[in-house]
Every structure is written in C-alpha cells, then in structure tokens.
Amino acid sequence: MPRDPSKSTDSSGISFTAFYTGEVWRRHGLSVPFLSSREGRMLYLAGRPVEWLGKALLGGNNETLLLQRHLIIDHILERAVLEEGVTQIVEIACGLSPRGTLMSRRFAGSDIHYVEADLPEMAVRKRRLLERAGELNARHRVIDINILERDTPAALESFFARELDSSRKTLVITEGLINYFDYPTIHGFWTRLAACLKAFPAGIYVTDLYPDFQWHRSVRVANVFKSALALATRSSVTLHFGSEAEIGGGFSAAGFDSTRVHLPESYYGVLAIPLMRTPSLVRVIENRV
Ligand SMILES: C[S@@+](CC[C@H](N)C(=O)[O-])C[C@H]1O[C@@H](n2cnc3c(N)ncnc32)[C@H](O)[C@@H]1O
C-alpha cells in the first residue's frame, strides 16, 4: 500500500539529510571531529554537482542557506542565554548538530541544561557518539522524541513533562525540520509546542523556515530541488507562508504571543555568514509565548 505521509508517524525517511548538514558544518569549522560521519562525506560529494549548479544560478546554494540558518540560530540562542537568562535549551531533531556540545563546553561552569532530541534511531547514534567523546552528563542529554506521536513516551507532551524543569526559562530549537511536513501537520506541532511552553517562566521557540518563494527569480530551480528532496525523503516537503505577515499570522494562530522574522540579509556584515547574490531563501523565526 502506498504510504500516506499525512497519516503516518514514521518520518524516518528524513533522517539521512542530517548527515549532509553535519558534513557541511564540519567542512566550515562549525562542528566537532567526533560528529563527522562516512554517510555525510559521501552525501557531500554526491551533492557537489547540484550545489555547483545552485551557486551558478542563484549566486548561493543549499550549503549557503544551511550555514546562514545555523549561524543565525546560534546568534539568537547566545543572546537569549546571555541577556535573558535562558537556562534550559531543547534542540528537537538535533541530528548531528554540534550546538549541544559547543554550548555545554562554553557554559560548563554555569547552570545551562541542554537536551538534544531526535527519533529513536538518530538519538541512539547521537547518544553513543557523545558518550564515547565524554560529552554526556546530567546537564547534556539526548532523549527520544517523535513530534508526530500522541500519548506515547516519545510524544512532545510526555517528553516535556518527564525531561524538563518547568522552573527554567526555556528555548526550543528546530532546525531543518519543519518544511518536511505539510501545513496541518506542522501547525499541529506548533500548537502543541506553544501550549507546552506556557508552563515555563519564559518560553521561546526558534526555527528556520523556507517560505514560498514564488517571487524569487530562480523559483523553477528551487521547485525542482524541492520535488527531488520530497522524493528522496519520502516526505511532504512544503513551503509554508508567502510573506512575513503570513508567518506572523501562522504562529499567532498556533498560540505564540510574538513572532520575529530574521532575514539573513540583515546579518550581512554583522555575523560571519556567507552571502547570497540573490535574495536568501531561508528565514529564522523567533517566537515567544
Ligand atoms: C534535516 S535533519 C535536521 C537535523 C539537524 N537539525 C540539521 O539541521 O542538520 C532532520 C532531522 O529530523 C529528525 N526527524 C525526522 N522526523 C522527526 C520526528 N517526527 N520527530 C523528531 N525528529 C524527527 C531526523 O531524524 C533528522 O535528524
């Protein structure tokens, strides 16, 4: 029977893309050696022709966008910790992200708790890598989660109730996740997340997002990439929202009180992010309850 992605809670077809991103971070000096993977190196080489084409046509490519979103999320997180007193960070769909390790090392002497979370298979792998490197401890953990499940130990609500300290200012990150799901599915997750975050003294949700880019001069190239990605990951790759106003409306309808849209262009010359010759296709969204 053909699989209906909107009904299934199995989105593990997406997981392999985490290896690619992990390798991009590694090559740009943003990761740690023990998170490098053979799968990542192979995918990176396989992706070169498409990345080359993207660069020629768009003046920047997928790799550029991966770096832009990652560094902007890092910047927002750093500010929330240093200026707002966030002490609990949850990175959902962490994949091979080095952020938990780098943040835990940087704030080793302070009271920062970092919880990485992913589907069980990826979580086992990440836990093993961190454990071998001596990076796991009570303040830096890896926990199973499945944002599509309800009423299971890996469901969002169970995860929040069991794993998090509701007295801490908390920031949740998703990176490279939300565009793999259709709007009703991801909006359902956002609504549940906003409800969970209301239990904390401060609740912030930071995510990247690829909006609908009908206005972009290279829309056809981007659409081919989107279709290929949907096929490869067996998922409903969807570009949500056509404008900043729609983004704000979507997160407000999900229960967030405020939404700020960060454009990479506003960080050119401010953060060390790579530039795109044409308008960037990625946004970073900062939501608060
Ligand atoms: C594109 S990767 C992003 C990983 C990492 N954040 C990055 O930027 O490279 C997507 C990640 O989402 C995880 N994932 C897929 N479906 C998920 C779900 N239903 N719940 C939680 N994580 C999921 C995958 O295992 C994978 O690690």
PDBQT file of the ligand as one rigid body, heavy atoms in Angstrom, charges set to zero:
ROOT
HETATM    1  C1  LIG A 301      17.105  17.535   8.053  1.00  0.00    +0.000 C 
HETATM    2  S1  LIG A 301      17.513  16.725   9.521  1.00  0.00    +0.000 S 
HETATM    3  C2  LIG A 301      17.931  18.112  10.501  1.00  0.00    +0.000 C 
HETATM    4  C3  LIG A 301      18.922  17.711  11.542  1.00  0.00    +0.000 C 
HETATM    5  C4  LIG A 301      19.669  18.891  12.111  1.00  0.00    +0.000 C 
HETATM    6  N1  LIG A 301      18.805  19.714  12.915  1.00  0.00    +0.000 N 
HETATM    7  C5  LIG A 301      20.265  19.651  10.966  1.00  0.00    +0.000 C 
HETATM    8  O1  LIG A 301      19.975  20.839  10.804  1.00  0.00    +0.000 OA
HETATM    9  O2  LIG A 301      21.042  19.032  10.247  1.00  0.00    +0.000 OA
HETATM   10  C6  LIG A 301      16.016  16.270  10.120  1.00  0.00    +0.000 C 
HETATM   11  C7  LIG A 301      16.092  15.583  11.467  1.00  0.00    +0.000 C 
HETATM   12  O3  LIG A 301      14.765  15.425  11.902  1.00  0.00    +0.000 OA
HETATM   13  C8  LIG A 301      14.658  14.192  12.539  1.00  0.00    +0.000 C 
HETATM   14  N2  LIG A 301      13.248  13.817  12.490  1.00  0.00    +0.000 N 
HETATM   15  C9  LIG A 301      12.548  13.357  11.442  1.00  0.00    +0.000 A 
HETATM   16  N3  LIG A 301      11.271  13.142  11.783  1.00  0.00    +0.000 NA
HETATM   17  C10 LIG A 301      11.155  13.514  13.089  1.00  0.00    +0.000 A 
HETATM   18  C11 LIG A 301      10.082  13.486  14.014  1.00  0.00    +0.000 A 
HETATM   19  N4  LIG A 301       8.879  13.052  13.661  1.00  0.00    +0.000 N 
HETATM   20  N5  LIG A 301      10.315  13.907  15.265  1.00  0.00    +0.000 NA
HETATM   21  C12 LIG A 301      11.537  14.344  15.639  1.00  0.00    +0.000 A 
HETATM   22  N6  LIG A 301      12.597  14.373  14.812  1.00  0.00    +0.000 NA
HETATM   23  C13 LIG A 301      12.412  13.944  13.547  1.00  0.00    +0.000 A 
HETATM   24  C14 LIG A 301      15.556  13.287  11.736  1.00  0.00    +0.000 C 
HETATM   25  O4  LIG A 301      15.915  12.107  12.422  1.00  0.00    +0.000 OA
HETATM   26  C15 LIG A 301      16.732  14.215  11.456  1.00  0.00    +0.000 C 
HETATM   27  O5  LIG A 301      17.718  14.134  12.441  1.00  0.00    +0.000 OA
ENDROOT
TORSDOF 0
